[in-house]
Amino acid sequence: MVAGEAMYYRLKLADKVRVPPHRLGEDLGVVILNVLQEQLEGSIDKDLGIFIAVTKVFDIGEGELVPGDGAVYYDVTFEALVLRLALQEIVEGTVVETTSFGSFISLGPIDAMLHVSQISDDFINYDEKNGRLICQESKRFIAVGDVVRARVVTLSLTEREPRESKIGLTMRQVGLGPATWLEEEYEKEKGAAHGGA
């Protein structure tokens, strides 16, 4: 079975963009790109994904005025980069925080939770002084800055409050864990393969 990677998509989208009156004298392309970036980056659309960046504006239609509103509305096509996550998908991220109950893994625009029970079969001790989660038997640990490979086991994205979204990860399967652990496993297997020849 091949592990899937978190999917990043470059999408061409269309929307109506409101350019506020105080910005009408500026370069329209720049203003529209700014407005889209402010509105979309970091937001979640259940169908499209998590917006990482609005990268360019392709076309700007004729401006429309709405009575009572000094702004101008433009039909725009633009390009955006989005992240789509799926249950059971393999993702890579960076440990940004460790706590007694697990660690937070940054997946770019959003953080995921790796609960202590999902790190290893070992009992896990929290080393608060050094900000590490340590496996009692193997003495392996996870610390801030480590890059880890994990599987998405819970996924609850909230469009209205992206920060309320919950993404749960596990590393308790073969081929998952911090890069250093995976390198150790690979070297062990390589050594075993050569030793048994």
TAJOZI-V774278 format. One record per residue. RES is the residue in one letter. SS is DSSP state (~ for helix, > for strand, _ for the rest). Layout:
# TAJOZI-V774278
res ss
RES SS
RES SS
This chain:
# TAJOZI-V774278
res ss
M _
V _
A _
G _
E _
A _
M >
Y >
Y >
R >
L >
K >
L >
A >
D >
K >
V >
R >
V >
P _
P ~
H ~
R ~
L _
G _
E _
D _
L ~
G ~
V ~
V ~
I ~
L ~
N ~
V ~
L ~
Q ~
E ~
Q ~
L ~
E _
G _
S _
I >
D >
K _
D _
L _
G >
I >
F >
I >
A >
V >
T >
K >
V >
F >
D >
I >
G >
E >
G >
E >
L >
V >
P _
G _
D >
G >
A >
V >
Y >
Y >
D >
V >
T >
F >
E >
A >
L >
V >
L >
R >
L _
A _
L _
Q _
E _
I >
V >
E >
G >
T >
V >
V >
E >
T >
T >
S _
F _
G >
S >
F >
I >
S >
L _
G _
P _
I _
D >
A >
M >
L >
H >
V ~
S ~
Q ~
I _
S _
D _
D _
F _
I >
N >
Y >
D >
E _
K _
N _
G _
R >
L >
I >
C >
Q _
E _
S _
K _
R _
F >
I >
A >
V _
G _
D _
V >
V >
R >
A >
R >
V >
V >
T >
L >
S >
L _
T _
E _
R _
E _
P ~
R ~
E ~
S _
K >
I >
G >
L >
T >
M _
R _
Q _
V _
G _
L _
G >
P >
A ~
T ~
W ~
L ~
E ~
E ~
E ~
Y ~
E ~
K ~
E ~
K ~
G ~
A ~
A ~
H ~
G ~
G _
A _
